[in-house]
């Protein structure tokens, strides 16, 4: 495995805490983009002649995005400020599990 930096290699970590924070932010953005794309594809094409109806449906689906952003940002700040060990605390662990459960639910429902 490739070590992220000399300091993380000294600690035996495969990736630095700051790199993990960047990944949380990147994946939060990717999740948001996928959410918007699925919303537009599913809801904006439902009844093409009802533009306002479809726009309201997409807007309602996108109300979940601030939750994704705040969750991933909270986890990114936790790991950046306090290191990997902080992710083992109760609150970050609950956020990670909640994010994983929500992602799994979205994947299953999008595939159906």
N, C-alpha and C positions, 0 to 999 in steps of 0.2 A: 504494500500500500504506500501511497505517496504521502509524505508528511507535509502539512500546510505551511509550517514555518519552523525556524530553529527553536523558538520558545515552546511551541506546542510539541515538537519532537522530544524536547527535554522532559516534558511532562508525560510523554507516552501517548498523546492524543493523535488521532488520525487526521483531525481537522480542527483548526483553531476555533475558539468561541466566536470571534468576530466573523469568520467565514460562515459559521453556522447561523449567525444573526442575519447575514446577507441572504443566505438561502431561505430562511423563514420569510423574509420580505419578498424575495423573488417568487417563491411558491405561493404566497398570499396574493401577489399580483396575477400569477398564472391561474389560480383558482378563481379569482374575480373575473378574469377575461373569459374563462370557460363558462362561468355562470351566466355572464351577459350573452355570450354566443348561444348557449342553450335556450335562454329566455327568448331571445329574438327569433331563433329558428322555430321554437315551439309555439310561441304566443303571437308573434307578429304575422304568422302565416295561417293562423287558425281560421279567420274569416277575412280574407284580403279586402273585401269591400267595406269593412268596418274599421277604418284606420284609427279613430279615437279609442274605440273599444280595445283594440290590440295594443295601442300605446299605453293605455292605463294598465293592462295586464303585464306588460314588460316592466313598467315602472314599479308595480307591486312586487314582482319577482325580484327586482333589484334592491328592495328594501333590506334584504339580508346582507348586502355587501358591507355596510359599516361593521357588522358583527365579525365578518371574516377579517377585515382590515385591523380592527382593534385586537382581535385574538392573536393574529400573527405578529403584530407589532409588539404586543405585550410579551410574547414568547421571545421575540428577537431581542428586546431590551433586557429581558431576564438573563438570557445566555450571554449577551455582550457585556453586561455590567457585573455579573456574578459568576460567570463560567458555567461549565457543563454540570457541575454538581448541583447548581440551583434548580435545574430542571427536574431534579428528583424530589423537590419539595411538593407539598400537597396541591397548592394552587396551580403551578405550571403543569404538573402531572394531570390534573383535572382538565386544564385547557387543552393539552395535547390529546387526551382521550376523547374529549368532546369534539375536537376538530377532526379526529380520525373517524369517529362515529358519524358525524355529519357528512364527511366526504364519502364514506361507504354508502350511506343512505342515498346521497345524490347520484352516485355511480349506478346503484341498483335501479333507482327510479328513471334515470336517463336511458338505461339500457332496455327498460320495459316497453 
